[in-house]
């Protein structure tokens, strides 16, 4: 996306390695949600009971620290017309239970990857490294569902769902990690604050995304 916005920005940032990173309330809240989702997935994968009270307490403590660090930003309304207090309660009241309910509703799925690290050799010159938030396998068909967790306040637009580069890389890595055909890989954004899962709008995420990567 950076390359699409500005080639010079991409060069300065990624090629010349002039990295500029500053923490923000969005990144810290997102990290907190990811940590909670990771704990939920680990418990479900290991068929262990989920201690929701403990997870909620940790989440509340984490939110209090974020609110103290960014007092003004904590009160601001976002695109969904909610502040962070409201988003905190959205997560605590309902979103935290979504993964367990999803597994109940889809008994054929099993969790096979949680913050799954990968390194993928793209063409012998360039490689991609990263981690996949969550991956499921359909026990009946062998299909893989890759799920990227986003704490976006509103759903993605259709234009953002057409073969995102992130999913293309994830799908190529999934081929290598789990020895699966490209046609059996599906990708989605999991949006807990929107109570929504949005699938990538592509029948072949790898073919459709490689042109952009090239």
BAVO-146792 format. One record per atom (N, C-alpha, C): residue number from 0; residue in one letter; atom name; x, y, z. Coordinates in steps of 0.1 Angstrom, whole numbers, plus 5000, padded with zeros to 4 digits. Atoms other than C-alpha are relative to their C-alpha. Layout:
// BAVO-146792
PT  balum  lovo  bado     x     y     z
PT    NUM     A    CA     X     Y     Z
...
***
This chain:
// BAVO-146792
PT  balum  lovo  bado     x     y     z
PT      0     X     N  5008  4988  5000
PT      0     X    CA  5000  5000  5000
PT      0     X     C  5009  5013  5000
PT      1     X     N  4991  4989  4999
PT      1     X    CA  5029  5023  5008
PT      1     X     C  5005  5003  4986
PT      2     X     N  4994  4998  5014
PT      2     X    CA  5044  5017  4973
PT      2     X     C  4989  5006  4991
PT      3     X     N  5011  4995  5008
PT      3     X    CA  5010  5024  4957
PT      3     X     C  4998  5015  5003
PT      4     X     N  5003  4986  4996
PT      4     X    CA  5007  5057  4976
PT      4     X     C  5012  5009  4995
PT      5     X     N  4989  4992  5004
PT      5     X    CA  5042  5070  4969
PT      5     X     C  5013  4992  4999
PT      6     X     N  4989  5008  5002
PT      6     X    CA  5072  5053  4954
PT      6     X     C  5012  5005  5008
PT      7     X     N  4989  4994  4993
PT      7     X    CA  5097  5078  4970
PT      7     X     C  4999  4996  5015
PT      8     X     N  5002  5004  4985
PT      8     X    CA  5082  5071  5005
PT      8     X     C  5004  4986  5002
PT      9     X     N  4996  5014  4999
PT      9     X    CA  5086  5034  4999
PT      9     X     C  5015  4999  5000
PT     10     X     N  4985  5001  5001
PT     10     X    CA  5123  5039  4988
PT     10     X     C  5006  5004  5013
PT     11     X     N  4994  4994  4988
PT     11     X    CA  5131  5061  5018
PT     11     X     C  4998  4990  5012
PT     12     X     N  5003  5008  4988
PT     12     X    CA  5114  5038  5043
PT     12     X     C  5006  4986  4999
PT     13     X     N  4997  5015  5000
PT     13     X    CA  5120  5002  5031
PT     13     X     C  5013  4997  4993
PT     14     X     N  4987  5003  5006
PT     14     X    CA  5150  5004  5008
PT     14     X     C  5012  5007  5007
PT     15     X     N  4989  4993  4993
PT     15     X    CA  5171  5031  5025
PT     15     X     C  5000  4997  5015
PT     16     X     N  5001  5004  4986
PT     16     X    CA  5160  5017  5059
PT     16     X     C  4999  5011  5010
PT     17     X     N  5002  4989  4990
PT     17     X    CA  5150  5050  5074
PT     17     X     C  4987  4998  5007
PT     18     X     N  5013  5004  4994
PT     18     X    CA  5124  5035  5096
PT     18     X     C  4996  5010  5011
PT     19     X     N  5006  4991  4990
PT     19     X    CA  5102  5058  5116
PT     19     X     C  4988  4994  5007
PT     20     X     N  5011  5006  4993
PT     20     X    CA  5080  5042  5142
PT     20     X     C  4998  5007  5013
PT     21     X     N  5003  4994  4987
PT     21     X    CA  5062  5058  5170
PT     21     X     C  4987  4993  5005
PT     22     X     N  5011  5006  4994
PT     22     X    CA  5038  5042  5194
PT     22     X     C  4988  5009  4999
PT     23     X     N  5012  4992  5001
PT     23     X    CA  5002  5053  5192
PT     23     X     C  4989  4992  5008
PT     24     X     N  5010  5007  4992
PT     24     X    CA  4970  5044  5211
PT     24     X     C  4994  4989  4991
PT     25     X     N  5005  5010  5009
PT     25     X    CA  4958  5025  5180
PT     25     X     C  5009  4987  5000
PT     26     X     N  4991  5011  5000
PT     26     X    CA  4989  5003  5179
PT     26     X     C  5000  4992  5013
PT     27     X     N  4999  5006  4987
PT     27     X    CA  4989  4997  5216
PT     27     X     C  4987  4992  5004
PT     28     X     N  5013  5007  4998
PT     28     X    CA  4952  4988  5218
PT     28     X     C  4999  4988  4991
PT     29     X     N  5000  5011  5009
PT     29     X    CA  4956  4966  5188
PT     29     X     C  5009  4988  5005
PT     30     X     N  4991  5010  4994
PT     30     X    CA  4985  4948  5205
PT     30     X     C  4994  4993  5011
PT     31     X     N  5007  5006  4988
PT     31     X    CA  4964  4942  5236
PT     31     X     C  4990  4991  4995
PT     32     X     N  5010  5009  5005
PT     32     X    CA  4936  4927  5216
PT     32     X     C  5006  4988  4994
PT     33     X     N  4993  5012  5006
PT     33     X    CA  4960  4905  5196
PT     33     X     C  5005  4990  5011
PT     34     X     N  4995  5009  4989
PT     34     X    CA  4975  4892  5229
PT     34     X     C  4989  4992  5006
PT     35     X     N  5011  5007  4995
PT     35     X    CA  4941  4883  5242
PT     35     X     C  4995  4990  4990
PT     36     X     N  5004  5009  5010
PT     36     X    CA  4931  4867  5210
PT     36     X     C  5010  4988  4999
PT     37     X     N  4990  5010  5000
PT     37     X    CA  4963  4847  5210
PT     37     X     C  4998  4990  5012
PT     38     X     N  5003  5008  4989
PT     38     X    CA  4955  4834  5245
PT     38     X     C  4988  4992  4998
PT     39     X     N  5012  5007  5002
PT     39     X    CA  4920  4825  5235
PT     39     X     C  5003  4988  4990
PT     40     X     N  4997  5011  5010
PT     40     X    CA  4933  4805  5204
PT     40     X     C  5008  4989  5006
PT     41     X     N  4992  5010  4994
PT     41     X    CA  4959  4787  5225
PT     41     X     C  4992  4991  5008
PT     42     X     N  5009  5008  4991
PT     42     X    CA  4933  4775  5250
PT     42     X     C  4991  4991  4991
PT     43     X     N  5009  5008  5009
PT     43     X    CA  4910  4763  5222
PT     43     X     C  5008  4989  4993
PT     44     X     N  4991  5010  5007
PT     44     X    CA  4938  4746  5203
PT     44     X     C  5004  4989  5009
PT     45     X     N  4995  5010  4990
PT     45     X    CA  4949  4728  5234
PT     45     X     C  4988  4993  5008
PT     46     X     N  5013  5005  4993
PT     46     X    CA  4912  4720  5244
PT     46     X     C  5000  5002  5015
PT     47     X     N  5000  4996  4986
PT     47     X    CA  4916  4738  5276
PT     47     X     C  4989  5010  5003
PT     48     X     N  5010  4990  4997
PT     48     X    CA  4889  4758  5294
PT     48     X     C  5006  5014  5000
PT     49     X     N  4996  4986  5001
PT     49     X    CA  4891  4795  5288
PT     49     X     C  4997  5008  5013
PT     50     X     N  5003  4993  4988
PT     50     X    CA  4895  4816  5319
PT     50     X     C  4997  5015  4996
PT     51     X     N  5004  4987  5005
PT     51     X    CA  4875  4846  5307
PT     51     X     C  5002  5011  5011
PT     52     X     N  4999  4990  4990
PT     52     X    CA  4877  4864  5341
PT     52     X     C  5015  5005  5001
PT     53     X     N  4986  4996  5000
PT     53     X    CA  4915  4863  5341
PT     53     X     C  5004  5009  4987
PT     54     X     N  4997  4993  5012
PT     54     X    CA  4917  4874  5305
PT     54     X     C  4994  5014  5000
PT     55     X     N  5007  4986  4999
PT     55     X    CA  4892  4903  5311
PT     55     X     C  5007  5009  5009
PT     56     X     N  4993  4991  4990
PT     56     X    CA  4911  4915  5341
PT     56     X     C  5013  5005  4994
PT     57     X     N  4987  4995  5007
PT     57     X    CA  4944  4916  5321
PT     57     X     C  4997  5010  4990
PT     58     X     N  5004  4990  5011
PT     58     X    CA  4926  4934  5293
PT     58     X     C  4996  5013  5006
PT     59     X     N  5004  4987  4993
PT     59     X    CA  4911  4960  5317
PT     59     X     C  5013  5007  5005
PT     60     X     N  4988  4994  4995
PT     60     X    CA  4945  4966  5333
PT     60     X     C  5008  5006  4989
PT     61     X     N  4993  4995  5012
PT     61     X    CA  4961  4970  5299
PT     61     X     C  4993  5012  4995
PT     62     X     N  5007  4989  5004
PT     62     X    CA  4934  4994  5289
PT     62     X     C  5002  5012  5009
PT     63     X     N  4998  4989  4991
PT     63     X    CA  4939  5015  5320
PT     63     X     C  5014  5006  4998
PT     64     X     N  4987  4995  5003
PT     64     X    CA  4976  5018  5312
PT     64     X     C  5000  5008  4988
PT     65     X     N  5001  4993  5013
PT     65     X    CA  4968  5029  5277
PT     65     X     C  4993  5013  5002
PT     66     X     N  5008  4988  4998
PT     66     X    CA  4942  5054  5289
PT     66     X     C  5009  5011  5008
PT     67     X     N  4991  4991  4993
PT     67     X    CA  4968  5069  5313
PT     67     X     C  5011  5006  4991
PT     68     X     N  4989  4995  5009
PT     68     X    CA  4994  5072  5286
PT     68     X     C  4995  5009  4989
PT     69     X     N  5006  4992  5011
PT     69     X    CA  4970  5087  5260
PT     69     X     C  4986  5005  5005
PT     70     X     N  5013  4996  4994
PT     70     X    CA  4943  5105  5281
PT     70     X     C  4991  5007  4990
PT     71     X     N  5008  4992  5009
PT     71     X    CA  4931  5128  5253
PT     71     X     C  4995  4991  4989
PT     72     X     N  5004  5009  5011
PT     72     X    CA  4931  5102  5225
PT     72     X     C  4990  4989  5005
PT     73     X     N  5009  5010  4995
PT     73     X    CA  4913  5077  5248
PT     73     X     C  4985  5005  4999
PT     74     X     N  5013  4994  5000
PT     74     X    CA  4883  5101  5248
PT     74     X     C  4994  5003  4986
PT     75     X     N  5004  4995  5013
PT     75     X    CA  4882  5109  5211
PT     75     X     C  4991  4989  4993
PT     76     X     N  5009  5009  5008
PT     76     X    CA  4855  5094  5188
PT     76     X     C  5007  4996  4987
PT     77     X     N  4994  5005  5013
PT     77     X    CA  4866  5073  5158
PT     77     X     C  4989  5000  4989
PT     78     X     N  5009  5000  5011
PT     78     X    CA  4849  5066  5125
PT     78     X     C  4987  4993  5003
PT     79     X     N  5013  5007  4996
PT     79     X    CA  4823  5044  5143
PT     79     X     C  4993  5008  5010
PT     80     X     N  5006  4991  4990
PT     80     X    CA  4815  5073  5166
PT     80     X     C  5001  4994  5014
PT     81     X     N  4997  5006  4987
PT     81     X    CA  4830  5054  5196
PT     81     X     C  5013  5005  5005
PT     82     X     N  4987  4998  4994
PT     82     X    CA  4857  5063  5220
PT     82     X     C  5006  4987  5005
PT     83     X     N  4994  5012  4996
PT     83     X    CA  4881  5038  5235
PT     83     X     C  4994  4993  5012
PT     84     X     N  5007  5007  4989
PT     84     X    CA  4861  5032  5266
PT     84     X     C  4989  4992  4994
PT     85     X     N  5011  5008  5006
PT     85     X    CA  4832  5021  5244
PT     85     X     C  5005  4988  4993
PT     86     X     N  4994  5012  5007
PT     86     X    CA  4855  4999  5223
PT     86     X     C  5005  4990  5010
PT     87     X     N  4995  5009  4989
PT     87     X    CA  4869  4984  5255
PT     87     X     C  4988  4991  5004
PT     88     X     N  5011  5008  4996
PT     88     X    CA  4834  4974  5266
PT     88     X     C  4994  4991  4989
PT     89     X     N  5004  5008  5011
PT     89     X    CA  4825  4962  5231
PT     89     X     C  5008  4987  5000
PT     90     X     N  4992  5012  4999
PT     90     X    CA  4854  4938  5234
PT     90     X     C  4997  4991  5012
PT     91     X     N  5003  5008  4987
PT     91     X    CA  4847  4927  5270
PT     91     X     C  4986  4994  5000
PT     92     X     N  5013  5005  4999
PT     92     X    CA  4810  4923  5266
PT     92     X     C  4996  4989  4989
PT     93     X     N  5004  5009  5011
PT     93     X    CA  4808  4904  5233
PT     93     X     C  5012  4994  4992
PT     94     X     N  4990  5004  5009
PT     94     X    CA  4839  4903  5211
PT     94     X     C  5010  4989  5005
PT     95     X     N  4991  5009  4994
PT     95     X    CA  4860  4883  5235
PT     95     X     C  4995  4986  4998
PT     96     X     N  5006  5013  5001
PT     96     X    CA  4836  4854  5230
PT     96     X     C  4999  4995  4986
PT     97     X     N  5002  5003  5014
PT     97     X    CA  4836  4854  5192
PT     97     X     C  5007  4987  4995
PT     98     X     N  4992  5011  5005
PT     98     X    CA  4864  4829  5186
PT     98     X     C  4994  4986  5005
PT     99     X     N  5006  5013  4995
PT     99     X    CA  4849  4802  5209
PT     99     X     C  4987  4997  4993
PT    100     X     N  5013  5003  5007
PT    100     X    CA  4815  4806  5193
PT    100     X     C  5002  4996  4985
PT    101     X     N  4996  5003  5014
PT    101     X    CA  4831  4805  5158
PT    101     X     C  5004  4985  4999
PT    102     X     N  4995  5014  5001
PT    102     X    CA  4847  4771  5166
PT    102     X     C  4988  4991  5003
PT    103     X     N  5012  5008  4997
PT    103     X    CA  4813  4758  5180
PT    103     X     C  4992  5000  4987
PT    104     X     N  5008  4999  5012
PT    104     X    CA  4796  4770  5148
PT    104     X     C  5006  4993  4988
PT    105     X     N  4992  5007  5011
PT    105     X    CA  4823  4754  5126
PT    105     X     C  5008  4988  5005
PT    106     X     N  4993  5011  4994
PT    106     X    CA  4831  4720  5141
PT    106     X     C  5010  4993  4991
PT    107     X     N  4990  5006  5010
PT    107     X    CA  4850  4709  5109
PT    107     X     C  5013  5008  5000
PT    108     X     N  4988  4992  5000
PT    108     X    CA  4876  4736  5116
PT    108     X     C  5009  4997  5012
PT    109     X     N  4991  5001  4989
PT    109     X    CA  4907  4732  5137
PT    109     X     C  5011  5011  4998
PT    110     X     N  4989  4990  5001
PT    110     X    CA  4933  4758  5146
PT    110     X     C  5013  4994  4998
PT    111     X     N  4986  5006  5003
PT    111     X    CA  4967  4750  5131
PT    111     X     C  5011  5010  5001
PT    112     X     N  4990  4990  4999
PT    112     X    CA  4985  4783  5134
PT    112     X     C  4996  5012  5009
PT    113     X     N  5002  4989  4991
PT    113     X    CA  4987  4810  5161
PT    113     X     C  5012  5009  5000
PT    114     X     N  4988  4992  5002
PT    114     X    CA  5010  4839  5154
PT    114     X     C  5011  4992  4993
PT    115     X     N  4991  5009  5007
PT    115     X    CA  5026  4815  5130
PT    115     X     C  5011  5007  4992
PT    116     X     N  4988  4993  5006
PT    116     X    CA  5061  4827  5120
PT    116     X     C  5003  4993  4986
PT    117     X     N  4996  5006  5013
PT    117     X    CA  5072  4822  5084
PT    117     X     C  5011  5009  4994
PT    118     X     N  4991  4993  5009
PT    118     X    CA  5100  4831  5060
PT    118     X     C  4999  4994  4986
PT    119     X     N  5004  5006  5014
PT    119     X    CA  5091  4827  5023
PT    119     X     C  5010  5006  4990
PT    120     X     N  4991  4996  5011
PT    120     X    CA  5117  4828  4995
PT    120     X     C  4991  5003  4987
PT    121     X     N  5009  4996  5011
PT    121     X    CA  5098  4847  4967
PT    121     X     C  5005  4996  4987
PT    122     X     N  4994  5002  5014
PT    122     X    CA  5121  4845  4937
PT    122     X     C  5015  4997  5000
PT    123     X     N  4986  5002  5000
PT    123     X    CA  5155  4836  4949
PT    123     X     C  5008  5012  5004
PT    124     X     N  4993  4988  4997
PT    124     X    CA  5164  4872  4955
PT    124     X     C  4993  5007  5012
PT    125     X     N  5008  4993  4990
PT    125     X    CA  5136  4886  4976
PT    125     X     C  4993  4990  5009
PT    126     X     N  5008  5009  4991
PT    126     X    CA  5120  4870  5007
PT    126     X     C  4991  5008  5009
PT    127     X     N  5009  4994  4991
PT    127     X    CA  5092  4878  5030
PT    127     X     C  5000  4993  5013
PT    128     X     N  5001  5006  4986
PT    128     X    CA  5091  4872  5068
PT    128     X     C  4989  5007  5007
PT    129     X     N  5010  4995  4992
PT    129     X    CA  5064  4877  5092
PT    129     X     C  4993  4990  5009
PT    130     X     N  5008  5009  4993
PT    130     X    CA  5037  4860  5112
PT    130     X     C  4985  5001  4996
PT    131     X     N  5015  5001  5003
PT    131     X    CA  5001  4849  5104
PT    131     X     C  4993  4999  5013
PT    132     X     N  5007  4999  4988
PT    132     X    CA  4977  4859  5131
PT    132     X     C  4994  4986  5004
PT    133     X     N  5007  5012  4997
PT    133     X    CA  4956  4827  5129
PT    133     X     C  4997  4992  4987
PT    134     X     N  5003  5008  5012
PT    134     X    CA  4951  4798  5105
PT    134     X     C  4992  4988  5005
PT    135     X     N  5008  5012  4997
PT    135     X    CA  4924  4771  5105
PT    135     X     C  5001  4990  4988
PT    136     X     N  5000  5010  5010
PT    136     X    CA  4922  4739  5086
PT    136     X     C  4986  4993  5001
PT    137     X     N  5012  5008  5000
PT    137     X    CA  4890  4722  5075
PT    137     X     C  5003  4985  5000
PT    138     X     N  4996  5014  4998
PT    138     X    CA  4893  4686  5087
PT    138     X     C  4994  4991  4989
PT    139     X     N  5007  5009  5011
PT    139     X    CA  4870  4673  5059
PT    139     X     C  5006  5003  4987
PT    140     X     N  4995  4996  5014
PT    140     X    CA  4884  4692  5029
PT    140     X     C  5014  5003  4999
PT    141     X     N  4986  4996  5000
PT    141     X    CA  4919  4702  5039
PT    141     X     C  5002  5014  4996
PT    142     X     N  4999  4986  5003
PT    142     X    CA  4911  4738  5030
PT    142     X     C  5006  5008  5012
PT    143     X     N  4994  4991  4990
PT    143     X    CA  4931  4765  5049
PT    143     X     C  4993  5013  5000
PT    144     X     N  5005  4986  4999
PT    144     X    CA  4915  4797  5062
PT    144     X     C  5010  5008  5008
PT    145     X     N  4991  4991  4993
PT    145     X    CA  4939  4825  5071
PT    145     X     C  4993  5012  5005
PT    146     X     N  5007  4989  4994
PT    146     X    CA  4926  4851  5094
PT    146     X     C  5009  5010  5006
PT    147     X     N  4992  4989  4995
PT    147     X    CA  4942  4885  5100
PT    147     X     C  4991  5008  5009
PT    148     X     N  5008  4993  4990
PT    148     X    CA  4929  4902  5131
PT    148     X     C  5003  5015  4999
PT    149     X     N  4998  4985  5001
PT    149     X    CA  4923  4940  5128
PT    149     X     C  4990  5006  5009
PT    150     X     N  5008  4992  4991
PT    150     X    CA  4910  4964  5154
PT    150     X     C  4994  5012  4993
PT    151     X     N  5006  4989  5007
PT    151     X    CA  4895  4986  5127
PT    151     X     C  4986  5003  5006
PT    152     X     N  5013  4996  4995
PT    152     X    CA  4865  5006  5139
PT    152     X     C  4988  4998  4991
PT    153     X     N  5011  5003  5011
PT    153     X    CA  4846  5001  5106
PT    153     X     C  5005  4990  4990
PT    154     X     N  4995  5011  5010
PT    154     X    CA  4847  4974  5079
PT    154     X     C  5008  5006  4989
PT    155     X     N  4992  4996  5011
PT    155     X    CA  4870  4975  5050
PT    155     X     C  4991  5003  4988
PT    156     X     N  5007  4997  5013
PT    156     X    CA  4858  4989  5016
PT    156     X     C  5003  4988  4991
PT    157     X     N  4998  5011  5010
PT    157     X    CA  4855  4964  4987
PT    157     X     C  5013  5001  4993
PT    158     X     N  4987  4998  5007
PT    158     X    CA  4885  4980  4971
PT    158     X     C  5012  4995  5008
PT    159     X     N  4989  5005  4991
PT    159     X    CA  4906  4970  5001
PT    159     X     C  5000  4985  5002
PT    160     X     N  5001  5015  4999
PT    160     X    CA  4895  4934  4998
PT    160     X     C  5004  4993  4988
PT    161     X     N  4996  5006  5012
PT    161     X    CA  4907  4928  4963
PT    161     X     C  5014  4996  5000
PT    162     X     N  4986  5005  5000
PT    162     X    CA  4938  4906  4967
PT    162     X     C  5010  5009  5007
PT    163     X     N  4991  4992  4992
PT    163     X    CA  4955  4926  4995
PT    163     X     C  5014  4993  4999
PT    164     X     N  4987  5006  5001
PT    164     X    CA  4993  4921  4992
PT    164     X     C  5003  4992  5013
PT    165     X     N  4998  5007  4987
PT    165     X    CA  4993  4910  5029
PT    165     X     C  4995  4985  4998
PT    166     X     N  5006  5014  5002
PT    166     X    CA  4971  4880  5020
PT    166     X     C  5007  4992  4990
PT    167     X     N  4992  5008  5010
PT    167     X    CA  4991  4871  4989
PT    167     X     C  5012  4994  5006
PT    168     X     N  4988  5005  4993
PT    168     X    CA  5022  4868  5010
PT    168     X     C  4996  4989  5010
PT    169     X     N  5004  5010  4991
PT    169     X    CA  5003  4849  5037
PT    169     X     C  4996  4987  4993
PT    170     X     N  5005  5012  5007
PT    170     X    CA  4988  4825  5011
PT    170     X     C  5013  4992  4995
PT    171     X     N  4987  5006  5005
PT    171     X    CA  5023  4818  4996
PT    171     X     C  5007  4993  5011
PT    172     X     N  4993  5006  4989
PT    172     X    CA  5037  4812  5030
PT    172     X     C  4992  4987  5005
PT    173     X     N  5009  5012  4996
PT    173     X    CA  5007  4788  5038
PT    173     X     C  5003  4988  4992
PT    174     X     N  4997  5012  5009
PT    174     X    CA  5015  4767  5008
PT    174     X     C  5012  4993  5005
PT    175     X     N  4987  5006  4995
PT    175     X    CA  5050  4762  5022
PT    175     X     C  4998  4994  5013
PT    176     X     N  5001  5004  4986
PT    176     X    CA  5040  4758  5058
PT    176     X     C  4992  4987  5001
PT    177     X     N  5010  5011  4998
PT    177     X    CA  5011  4733  5053
PT    177     X     C  4998  4992  4988
PT    178     X     N  5000  5008  5012
PT    178     X    CA  5018  4719  5019
PT    178     X     C  4986  4998  4994
PT    179     X     N  5014  5000  5005
PT    179     X    CA  4984  4729  5005
PT    179     X     C  5000  5007  4986
PT    180     X     N  5001  4993  5013
PT    180     X    CA  4973  4739  4970
PT    180     X     C  4994  5014  5002
PT    181     X     N  5005  4986  4999
PT    181     X    CA  4966  4776  4963
PT    181     X     C  4985  5000  5000
PT    182     X     N  5015  5000  5001
PT    182     X    CA  4930  4768  4954
PT    182     X     C  4993  4997  5013
PT    183     X     N  5006  5004  4988
PT    183     X    CA  4924  4755  4989
PT    183     X     C  5003  5010  5012
PT    184     X     N  4996  4990  4990
PT    184     X    CA  4936  4787  5007
PT    184     X     C  4990  5012  4998
PT    185     X     N  5009  4988  4999
PT    185     X    CA  4911  4814  5017
PT    185     X     C  5005  5010  5011
PT    186     X     N  4996  4990  4991
PT    186     X    CA  4918  4846  5035
PT    186     X     C  4989  5010  5004
PT    187     X     N  5010  4992  4995
PT    187     X    CA  4898  4869  5057
PT    187     X     C  5005  5010  5010
PT    188     X     N  4997  4991  4989
PT    188     X    CA  4900  4899  5080
PT    188     X     C  4990  4997  5011
PT    189     X     N  5008  5002  4988
PT    189     X    CA  4886  4892  5115
PT    189     X     C  4999  5013  5007
PT    190     X     N  5001  4986  4994
PT    190     X    CA  4872  4925  5129
PT    190     X     C  4992  4999  5013
PT    191     X     N  5008  5002  4988
PT    191     X    CA  4862  4919  5165
PT    191     X     C  4992  5012  5005
PT    192     X     N  5008  4988  4996
PT    192     X    CA  4851  4955  5171
PT    192     X     C  4988  5003  4991
PT    193     X     N  5011  4998  5009
PT    193     X    CA  4828  4953  5141
PT    193     X     C  4991  4987  5000
PT    194     X     N  5007  5013  5000
PT    194     X    CA  4816  4917  5149
PT    194     X     C  4998  4995  4986
PT    195     X     N  5001  5003  5014
PT    195     X    CA  4824  4909  5113
PT    195     X     C  5013  4993  4996
PT    196     X     N  4989  5006  5007
PT    196     X    CA  4846  4886  5092
PT    196     X     C  4999  5004  4985
PT    197     X     N  5001  4995  5014
PT    197     X    CA  4854  4900  5057
PT    197     X     C  5010  4991  4992
PT    198     X     N  4992  5008  5008
PT    198     X    CA  4867  4876  5031
PT    198     X     C  5007  5008  4989
PT    199     X     N  4994  4994  5012
PT    199     X    CA  4892  4886  5004
PT    199     X     C  4992  4998  4988
PT    200     X     N  5008  5001  5012
PT    200     X    CA  4874  4893  4971
PT    200     X     C  5009  4995  4989
PT    201     X     N  4991  5005  5010
PT    201     X    CA  4896  4870  4950
PT    201     X     C  4998  4985  5000
PT    202     X     N  5001  5015  5001
PT    202     X    CA  4892  4834  4937
PT    202     X     C  5014  4994  5001
PT    203     X     N  4986  5005  4999
PT    203     X    CA  4930  4830  4935
PT    203     X     C  5008  5011  5005
PT    204     X     N  4993  4989  4993
PT    204     X    CA  4947  4853  4960
PT    204     X     C  5014  5001  4995
PT    205     X     N  4986  5000  5003
PT    205     X    CA  4982  4843  4949
PT    205     X     C  5001  5005  4985
PT    206     X     N  4999  4995  5014
PT    206     X    CA  4977  4848  4911
PT    206     X     C  4996  5015  4999
PT    207     X     N  5005  4986  5001
PT    207     X    CA  4958  4880  4916
PT    207     X     C  5009  5010  5007
PT    208     X     N  4992  4991  4993
PT    208     X    CA  4983  4894  4940
PT    208     X     C  5015  5001  4996
PT    209     X     N  4986  5001  5004
PT    209     X    CA  5016  4884  4924
PT    209     X     C  5004  5012  4991
PT    210     X     N  4997  4988  5009
PT    210     X    CA  5014  4912  4898
PT    210     X     C  5004  5012  5008
PT    211     X     N  4997  4988  4992
PT    211     X    CA  5014  4938  4925
PT    211     X     C  5013  4998  5007
PT    212     X     N  4987  5003  4994
PT    212     X    CA  5043  4921  4943
PT    212     X     C  5011  5001  4991
PT    213     X     N  4989  4999  5010
PT    213     X    CA  5063  4918  4911
PT    213     X     C  5003  5015  4997
***
